[in-house]
Amino acid sequence: MKKTARRAVAISGMTLAIGATLGAAPAFGFYAWQGDDYAYTTNGGRNAEVCDWEADGNKIKAQYRRDGSDTIKNWWNELGDGSCYPTPEGREINKMRVVEQRFAAPDVEGKWYYR
């Protein structure tokens, strides 16, 4: 077998191995940020973790929308201490942003991120 033919067979084998490992259309997670605070999807997109990494005492929330719904839901992390809280499981989350609540000041809204 010529060198180029062996290379083609090796690349084809890697492609098949990668395809078999990933399976069909995996649901990849995504992140939403506001400063150092963030939320990210887990469990195939059916949950999100809302994480306050600023530890500044300000409450944060994830605003999100699930597949098949136009309703924007809120999930709070009220400690402001560097912790993460998971949302309840449901349909896959397809839109999300993080909002930081400021005392006696306007809230800071992160931009919307999409799956």
Phi and psi in radians as a Rosetta constraint file:
Dihedral C 1 N 2 CA 2 C 2 CIRCULARHARMONIC -1.240 0.35
Dihedral N 2 CA 2 C 2 N 3 CIRCULARHARMONIC 2.799 0.35
Dihedral C 2 N 3 CA 3 C 3 CIRCULARHARMONIC -1.034 0.35
Dihedral N 3 CA 3 C 3 N 4 CIRCULARHARMONIC -0.744 0.35
Dihedral C 3 N 4 CA 4 C 4 CIRCULARHARMONIC -1.181 0.35
Dihedral N 4 CA 4 C 4 N 5 CIRCULARHARMONIC -0.632 0.35
Dihedral C 4 N 5 CA 5 C 5 CIRCULARHARMONIC -1.174 0.35
Dihedral N 5 CA 5 C 5 N 6 CIRCULARHARMONIC -0.722 0.35
Dihedral C 5 N 6 CA 6 C 6 CIRCULARHARMONIC -1.091 0.35
Dihedral N 6 CA 6 C 6 N 7 CIRCULARHARMONIC -0.689 0.35
Dihedral C 6 N 7 CA 7 C 7 CIRCULARHARMONIC -1.107 0.35
Dihedral N 7 CA 7 C 7 N 8 CIRCULARHARMONIC -0.747 0.35
Dihedral C 7 N 8 CA 8 C 8 CIRCULARHARMONIC -1.101 0.35
Dihedral N 8 CA 8 C 8 N 9 CIRCULARHARMONIC -0.735 0.35
Dihedral C 8 N 9 CA 9 C 9 CIRCULARHARMONIC -1.121 0.35
Dihedral N 9 CA 9 C 9 N 10 CIRCULARHARMONIC -0.725 0.35
Dihedral C 9 N 10 CA 10 C 10 CIRCULARHARMONIC -1.109 0.35
Dihedral N 10 CA 10 C 10 N 11 CIRCULARHARMONIC -0.747 0.35
Dihedral C 10 N 11 CA 11 C 11 CIRCULARHARMONIC -1.158 0.35
Dihedral N 11 CA 11 C 11 N 12 CIRCULARHARMONIC -0.734 0.35
Dihedral C 11 N 12 CA 12 C 12 CIRCULARHARMONIC -1.059 0.35
Dihedral N 12 CA 12 C 12 N 13 CIRCULARHARMONIC -0.736 0.35
Dihedral C 12 N 13 CA 13 C 13 CIRCULARHARMONIC -1.104 0.35
Dihedral N 13 CA 13 C 13 N 14 CIRCULARHARMONIC -0.698 0.35
Dihedral C 13 N 14 CA 14 C 14 CIRCULARHARMONIC -1.139 0.35
Dihedral N 14 CA 14 C 14 N 15 CIRCULARHARMONIC -0.717 0.35
Dihedral C 14 N 15 CA 15 C 15 CIRCULARHARMONIC -1.069 0.35
Dihedral N 15 CA 15 C 15 N 16 CIRCULARHARMONIC -0.786 0.35
Dihedral C 15 N 16 CA 16 C 16 CIRCULARHARMONIC -1.112 0.35
Dihedral N 16 CA 16 C 16 N 17 CIRCULARHARMONIC -0.713 0.35
Dihedral C 16 N 17 CA 17 C 17 CIRCULARHARMONIC -1.121 0.35
Dihedral N 17 CA 17 C 17 N 18 CIRCULARHARMONIC -0.739 0.35
Dihedral C 17 N 18 CA 18 C 18 CIRCULARHARMONIC -1.141 0.35
Dihedral N 18 CA 18 C 18 N 19 CIRCULARHARMONIC -0.775 0.35
Dihedral C 18 N 19 CA 19 C 19 CIRCULARHARMONIC -1.065 0.35
Dihedral N 19 CA 19 C 19 N 20 CIRCULARHARMONIC -0.706 0.35
Dihedral C 19 N 20 CA 20 C 20 CIRCULARHARMONIC -1.192 0.35
Dihedral N 20 CA 20 C 20 N 21 CIRCULARHARMONIC -0.621 0.35
Dihedral C 20 N 21 CA 21 C 21 CIRCULARHARMONIC -1.191 0.35
Dihedral N 21 CA 21 C 21 N 22 CIRCULARHARMONIC -0.756 0.35
Dihedral C 21 N 22 CA 22 C 22 CIRCULARHARMONIC -1.332 0.35
Dihedral N 22 CA 22 C 22 N 23 CIRCULARHARMONIC -0.538 0.35
Dihedral C 22 N 23 CA 23 C 23 CIRCULARHARMONIC 1.346 0.35
Dihedral N 23 CA 23 C 23 N 24 CIRCULARHARMONIC -2.849 0.35
Dihedral C 23 N 24 CA 24 C 24 CIRCULARHARMONIC -1.640 0.35
Dihedral N 24 CA 24 C 24 N 25 CIRCULARHARMONIC 2.151 0.35
Dihedral C 24 N 25 CA 25 C 25 CIRCULARHARMONIC 0.729 0.35
Dihedral N 25 CA 25 C 25 N 26 CIRCULARHARMONIC 1.180 0.35
Dihedral C 25 N 26 CA 26 C 26 CIRCULARHARMONIC -1.184 0.35
Dihedral N 26 CA 26 C 26 N 27 CIRCULARHARMONIC 2.593 0.35
Dihedral C 26 N 27 CA 27 C 27 CIRCULARHARMONIC -1.544 0.35
Dihedral N 27 CA 27 C 27 N 28 CIRCULARHARMONIC 1.967 0.35
Dihedral C 27 N 28 CA 28 C 28 CIRCULARHARMONIC -1.560 0.35
Dihedral N 28 CA 28 C 28 N 29 CIRCULARHARMONIC 2.513 0.35
Dihedral C 28 N 29 CA 29 C 29 CIRCULARHARMONIC -1.346 0.35
Dihedral N 29 CA 29 C 29 N 30 CIRCULARHARMONIC 2.943 0.35
Dihedral C 29 N 30 CA 30 C 30 CIRCULARHARMONIC -2.536 0.35
Dihedral N 30 CA 30 C 30 N 31 CIRCULARHARMONIC 2.833 0.35
Dihedral C 30 N 31 CA 31 C 31 CIRCULARHARMONIC -1.990 0.35
Dihedral N 31 CA 31 C 31 N 32 CIRCULARHARMONIC 2.692 0.35
Dihedral C 31 N 32 CA 32 C 32 CIRCULARHARMONIC -2.285 0.35
Dihedral N 32 CA 32 C 32 N 33 CIRCULARHARMONIC 2.380 0.35
Dihedral C 32 N 33 CA 33 C 33 CIRCULARHARMONIC -2.148 0.35
Dihedral N 33 CA 33 C 33 N 34 CIRCULARHARMONIC 2.645 0.35
Dihedral C 33 N 34 CA 34 C 34 CIRCULARHARMONIC -2.593 0.35
Dihedral N 34 CA 34 C 34 N 35 CIRCULARHARMONIC 1.839 0.35
Dihedral C 34 N 35 CA 35 C 35 CIRCULARHARMONIC 1.095 0.35
Dihedral N 35 CA 35 C 35 N 36 CIRCULARHARMONIC -2.296 0.35
Dihedral C 35 N 36 CA 36 C 36 CIRCULARHARMONIC -1.600 0.35
Dihedral N 36 CA 36 C 36 N 37 CIRCULARHARMONIC -0.082 0.35
Dihedral C 36 N 37 CA 37 C 37 CIRCULARHARMONIC -1.427 0.35
Dihedral N 37 CA 37 C 37 N 38 CIRCULARHARMONIC 2.527 0.35
Dihedral C 37 N 38 CA 38 C 38 CIRCULARHARMONIC -2.702 0.35
Dihedral N 38 CA 38 C 38 N 39 CIRCULARHARMONIC 2.906 0.35
Dihedral C 38 N 39 CA 39 C 39 CIRCULARHARMONIC -2.363 0.35
Dihedral N 39 CA 39 C 39 N 40 CIRCULARHARMONIC 2.584 0.35
Dihedral C 39 N 40 CA 40 C 40 CIRCULARHARMONIC -2.533 0.35
Dihedral N 40 CA 40 C 40 N 41 CIRCULARHARMONIC 2.603 0.35
Dihedral C 40 N 41 CA 41 C 41 CIRCULARHARMONIC -1.461 0.35
Dihedral N 41 CA 41 C 41 N 42 CIRCULARHARMONIC 2.580 0.35
Dihedral C 41 N 42 CA 42 C 42 CIRCULARHARMONIC -2.373 0.35
Dihedral N 42 CA 42 C 42 N 43 CIRCULARHARMONIC 3.102 0.35
Dihedral C 42 N 43 CA 43 C 43 CIRCULARHARMONIC 0.943 0.35
Dihedral N 43 CA 43 C 43 N 44 CIRCULARHARMONIC 0.823 0.35
Dihedral C 43 N 44 CA 44 C 44 CIRCULARHARMONIC 1.169 0.35
Dihedral N 44 CA 44 C 44 N 45 CIRCULARHARMONIC 0.413 0.35
Dihedral C 44 N 45 CA 45 C 45 CIRCULARHARMONIC 1.539 0.35
Dihedral N 45 CA 45 C 45 N 46 CIRCULARHARMONIC 0.024 0.35
Dihedral C 45 N 46 CA 46 C 46 CIRCULARHARMONIC -1.491 0.35
Dihedral N 46 CA 46 C 46 N 47 CIRCULARHARMONIC -0.195 0.35
Dihedral C 46 N 47 CA 47 C 47 CIRCULARHARMONIC -2.308 0.35
Dihedral N 47 CA 47 C 47 N 48 CIRCULARHARMONIC 2.905 0.35
Dihedral C 47 N 48 CA 48 C 48 CIRCULARHARMONIC -2.415 0.35
Dihedral N 48 CA 48 C 48 N 49 CIRCULARHARMONIC 2.592 0.35
Dihedral C 48 N 49 CA 49 C 49 CIRCULARHARMONIC -1.811 0.35
Dihedral N 49 CA 49 C 49 N 50 CIRCULARHARMONIC 2.313 0.35
Dihedral C 49 N 50 CA 50 C 50 CIRCULARHARMONIC -1.901 0.35
Dihedral N 50 CA 50 C 50 N 51 CIRCULARHARMONIC 2.022 0.35
Dihedral C 50 N 51 CA 51 C 51 CIRCULARHARMONIC -2.098 0.35
Dihedral N 51 CA 51 C 51 N 52 CIRCULARHARMONIC 2.206 0.35
Dihedral C 51 N 52 CA 52 C 52 CIRCULARHARMONIC -1.798 0.35
Dihedral N 52 CA 52 C 52 N 53 CIRCULARHARMONIC 1.732 0.35
Dihedral C 52 N 53 CA 53 C 53 CIRCULARHARMONIC -1.727 0.35
Dihedral N 53 CA 53 C 53 N 54 CIRCULARHARMONIC 0.055 0.35
Dihedral C 53 N 54 CA 54 C 54 CIRCULARHARMONIC -1.513 0.35
Dihedral N 54 CA 54 C 54 N 55 CIRCULARHARMONIC -0.433 0.35
Dihedral C 54 N 55 CA 55 C 55 CIRCULARHARMONIC 0.824 0.35
Dihedral N 55 CA 55 C 55 N 56 CIRCULARHARMONIC 0.858 0.35
Dihedral C 55 N 56 CA 56 C 56 CIRCULARHARMONIC -1.909 0.35
Dihedral N 56 CA 56 C 56 N 57 CIRCULARHARMONIC 0.085 0.35
Dihedral C 56 N 57 CA 57 C 57 CIRCULARHARMONIC 1.508 0.35
Dihedral N 57 CA 57 C 57 N 58 CIRCULARHARMONIC -0.126 0.35
Dihedral C 57 N 58 CA 58 C 58 CIRCULARHARMONIC -1.469 0.35
Dihedral N 58 CA 58 C 58 N 59 CIRCULARHARMONIC 2.393 0.35
Dihedral C 58 N 59 CA 59 C 59 CIRCULARHARMONIC -1.291 0.35
Dihedral N 59 CA 59 C 59 N 60 CIRCULARHARMONIC 2.604 0.35
Dihedral C 59 N 60 CA 60 C 60 CIRCULARHARMONIC -2.261 0.35
Dihedral N 60 CA 60 C 60 N 61 CIRCULARHARMONIC 2.824 0.35
Dihedral C 60 N 61 CA 61 C 61 CIRCULARHARMONIC -2.529 0.35
Dihedral N 61 CA 61 C 61 N 62 CIRCULARHARMONIC 2.673 0.35
Dihedral C 61 N 62 CA 62 C 62 CIRCULARHARMONIC -1.710 0.35
Dihedral N 62 CA 62 C 62 N 63 CIRCULARHARMONIC 2.291 0.35
Dihedral C 62 N 63 CA 63 C 63 CIRCULARHARMONIC -1.811 0.35
Dihedral N 63 CA 63 C 63 N 64 CIRCULARHARMONIC 2.287 0.35
Dihedral C 63 N 64 CA 64 C 64 CIRCULARHARMONIC -2.584 0.35
Dihedral N 64 CA 64 C 64 N 65 CIRCULARHARMONIC 2.781 0.35
Dihedral C 64 N 65 CA 65 C 65 CIRCULARHARMONIC -2.245 0.35
Dihedral N 65 CA 65 C 65 N 66 CIRCULARHARMONIC 2.422 0.35
Dihedral C 65 N 66 CA 66 C 66 CIRCULARHARMONIC -1.756 0.35
Dihedral N 66 CA 66 C 66 N 67 CIRCULARHARMONIC 2.773 0.35
Dihedral C 66 N 67 CA 67 C 67 CIRCULARHARMONIC -0.944 0.35
Dihedral N 67 CA 67 C 67 N 68 CIRCULARHARMONIC 2.459 0.35
Dihedral C 67 N 68 CA 68 C 68 CIRCULARHARMONIC 1.390 0.35
Dihedral N 68 CA 68 C 68 N 69 CIRCULARHARMONIC 0.167 0.35
Dihedral C 68 N 69 CA 69 C 69 CIRCULARHARMONIC -2.469 0.35
Dihedral N 69 CA 69 C 69 N 70 CIRCULARHARMONIC 2.591 0.35
Dihedral C 69 N 70 CA 70 C 70 CIRCULARHARMONIC -1.773 0.35
Dihedral N 70 CA 70 C 70 N 71 CIRCULARHARMONIC -0.003 0.35
Dihedral C 70 N 71 CA 71 C 71 CIRCULARHARMONIC -1.346 0.35
Dihedral N 71 CA 71 C 71 N 72 CIRCULARHARMONIC 2.263 0.35
Dihedral C 71 N 72 CA 72 C 72 CIRCULARHARMONIC -1.607 0.35
Dihedral N 72 CA 72 C 72 N 73 CIRCULARHARMONIC 2.145 0.35
Dihedral C 72 N 73 CA 73 C 73 CIRCULARHARMONIC -1.814 0.35
Dihedral N 73 CA 73 C 73 N 74 CIRCULARHARMONIC 2.745 0.35
Dihedral C 73 N 74 CA 74 C 74 CIRCULARHARMONIC -2.067 0.35
Dihedral N 74 CA 74 C 74 N 75 CIRCULARHARMONIC 2.389 0.35
Dihedral C 74 N 75 CA 75 C 75 CIRCULARHARMONIC -2.302 0.35
Dihedral N 75 CA 75 C 75 N 76 CIRCULARHARMONIC 2.046 0.35
Dihedral C 75 N 76 CA 76 C 76 CIRCULARHARMONIC -1.624 0.35
Dihedral N 76 CA 76 C 76 N 77 CIRCULARHARMONIC 2.555 0.35
Dihedral C 76 N 77 CA 77 C 77 CIRCULARHARMONIC -2.086 0.35
Dihedral N 77 CA 77 C 77 N 78 CIRCULARHARMONIC 1.769 0.35
Dihedral C 77 N 78 CA 78 C 78 CIRCULARHARMONIC -1.656 0.35
Dihedral N 78 CA 78 C 78 N 79 CIRCULARHARMONIC -0.017 0.35
Dihedral C 78 N 79 CA 79 C 79 CIRCULARHARMONIC -1.462 0.35
Dihedral N 79 CA 79 C 79 N 80 CIRCULARHARMONIC -0.576 0.35
Dihedral C 79 N 80 CA 80 C 80 CIRCULARHARMONIC 1.132 0.35
Dihedral N 80 CA 80 C 80 N 81 CIRCULARHARMONIC 0.628 0.35
Dihedral C 80 N 81 CA 81 C 81 CIRCULARHARMONIC -2.180 0.35
Dihedral N 81 CA 81 C 81 N 82 CIRCULARHARMONIC 0.279 0.35
Dihedral C 81 N 82 CA 82 C 82 CIRCULARHARMONIC 1.542 0.35
Dihedral N 82 CA 82 C 82 N 83 CIRCULARHARMONIC 0.289 0.35
Dihedral C 82 N 83 CA 83 C 83 CIRCULARHARMONIC -1.756 0.35
Dihedral N 83 CA 83 C 83 N 84 CIRCULARHARMONIC 2.938 0.35
Dihedral C 83 N 84 CA 84 C 84 CIRCULARHARMONIC -2.142 0.35
Dihedral N 84 CA 84 C 84 N 85 CIRCULARHARMONIC 2.502 0.35
Dihedral C 84 N 85 CA 85 C 85 CIRCULARHARMONIC -2.262 0.35
Dihedral N 85 CA 85 C 85 N 86 CIRCULARHARMONIC 2.343 0.35
Dihedral C 85 N 86 CA 86 C 86 CIRCULARHARMONIC -1.509 0.35
Dihedral N 86 CA 86 C 86 N 87 CIRCULARHARMONIC 2.528 0.35
Dihedral C 86 N 87 CA 87 C 87 CIRCULARHARMONIC -1.338 0.35
Dihedral N 87 CA 87 C 87 N 88 CIRCULARHARMONIC 2.881 0.35
Dihedral C 87 N 88 CA 88 C 88 CIRCULARHARMONIC -1.164 0.35
Dihedral N 88 CA 88 C 88 N 89 CIRCULARHARMONIC 2.729 0.35
Dihedral C 88 N 89 CA 89 C 89 CIRCULARHARMONIC -1.345 0.35
Dihedral N 89 CA 89 C 89 N 90 CIRCULARHARMONIC 2.547 0.35
Dihedral C 89 N 90 CA 90 C 90 CIRCULARHARMONIC -2.895 0.35
Dihedral N 90 CA 90 C 90 N 91 CIRCULARHARMONIC -2.743 0.35
Dihedral C 90 N 91 CA 91 C 91 CIRCULARHARMONIC -1.110 0.35
Dihedral N 91 CA 91 C 91 N 92 CIRCULARHARMONIC 2.867 0.35
Dihedral C 91 N 92 CA 92 C 92 CIRCULARHARMONIC -1.086 0.35
Dihedral N 92 CA 92 C 92 N 93 CIRCULARHARMONIC 2.358 0.35
Dihedral C 92 N 93 CA 93 C 93 CIRCULARHARMONIC -1.388 0.35
Dihedral N 93 CA 93 C 93 N 94 CIRCULARHARMONIC 2.277 0.35
Dihedral C 93 N 94 CA 94 C 94 CIRCULARHARMONIC -2.091 0.35
Dihedral N 94 CA 94 C 94 N 95 CIRCULARHARMONIC -0.090 0.35
Dihedral C 94 N 95 CA 95 C 95 CIRCULARHARMONIC -2.673 0.35
Dihedral N 95 CA 95 C 95 N 96 CIRCULARHARMONIC 2.379 0.35
Dihedral C 95 N 96 CA 96 C 96 CIRCULARHARMONIC -2.787 0.35
Dihedral N 96 CA 96 C 96 N 97 CIRCULARHARMONIC 2.582 0.35
Dihedral C 96 N 97 CA 97 C 97 CIRCULARHARMONIC -2.591 0.35
Dihedral N 97 CA 97 C 97 N 98 CIRCULARHARMONIC 2.879 0.35
Dihedral C 97 N 98 CA 98 C 98 CIRCULARHARMONIC -1.970 0.35
Dihedral N 98 CA 98 C 98 N 99 CIRCULARHARMONIC 2.385 0.35
Dihedral C 98 N 99 CA 99 C 99 CIRCULARHARMONIC -2.173 0.35
Dihedral N 99 CA 99 C 99 N 100 CIRCULARHARMONIC 2.279 0.35
Dihedral C 99 N 100 CA 100 C 100 CIRCULARHARMONIC -1.792 0.35
Dihedral N 100 CA 100 C 100 N 101 CIRCULARHARMONIC 2.190 0.35
Dihedral C 100 N 101 CA 101 C 101 CIRCULARHARMONIC -1.505 0.35
Dihedral N 101 CA 101 C 101 N 102 CIRCULARHARMONIC 2.211 0.35
Dihedral C 101 N 102 CA 102 C 102 CIRCULARHARMONIC -1.928 0.35
Dihedral N 102 CA 102 C 102 N 103 CIRCULARHARMONIC 2.366 0.35
Dihedral C 102 N 103 CA 103 C 103 CIRCULARHARMONIC -1.268 0.35
Dihedral N 103 CA 103 C 103 N 104 CIRCULARHARMONIC 2.234 0.35
Dihedral C 103 N 104 CA 104 C 104 CIRCULARHARMONIC 0.958 0.35
Dihedral N 104 CA 104 C 104 N 105 CIRCULARHARMONIC 0.565 0.35
Dihedral C 104 N 105 CA 105 C 105 CIRCULARHARMONIC -2.676 0.35
Dihedral N 105 CA 105 C 105 N 106 CIRCULARHARMONIC 2.823 0.35
Dihedral C 105 N 106 CA 106 C 106 CIRCULARHARMONIC -1.117 0.35
Dihedral N 106 CA 106 C 106 N 107 CIRCULARHARMONIC 2.531 0.35
Dihedral C 106 N 107 CA 107 C 107 CIRCULARHARMONIC -1.139 0.35
Dihedral N 107 CA 107 C 107 N 108 CIRCULARHARMONIC 2.670 0.35
Dihedral C 107 N 108 CA 108 C 108 CIRCULARHARMONIC -1.846 0.35
Dihedral N 108 CA 108 C 108 N 109 CIRCULARHARMONIC 2.019 0.35
Dihedral C 108 N 109 CA 109 C 109 CIRCULARHARMONIC -1.777 0.35
Dihedral N 109 CA 109 C 109 N 110 CIRCULARHARMONIC 2.193 0.35
Dihedral C 109 N 110 CA 110 C 110 CIRCULARHARMONIC -1.309 0.35
Dihedral N 110 CA 110 C 110 N 111 CIRCULARHARMONIC 2.913 0.35
Dihedral C 110 N 111 CA 111 C 111 CIRCULARHARMONIC -1.326 0.35
Dihedral N 111 CA 111 C 111 N 112 CIRCULARHARMONIC 2.794 0.35
Dihedral C 111 N 112 CA 112 C 112 CIRCULARHARMONIC -1.312 0.35
Dihedral N 112 CA 112 C 112 N 113 CIRCULARHARMONIC 2.402 0.35
Dihedral C 112 N 113 CA 113 C 113 CIRCULARHARMONIC -2.057 0.35
Dihedral N 113 CA 113 C 113 N 114 CIRCULARHARMONIC 2.582 0.35
Dihedral C 113 N 114 CA 114 C 114 CIRCULARHARMONIC -2.201 0.35
Dihedral N 114 CA 114 C 114 N 115 CIRCULARHARMONIC 2.604 0.35
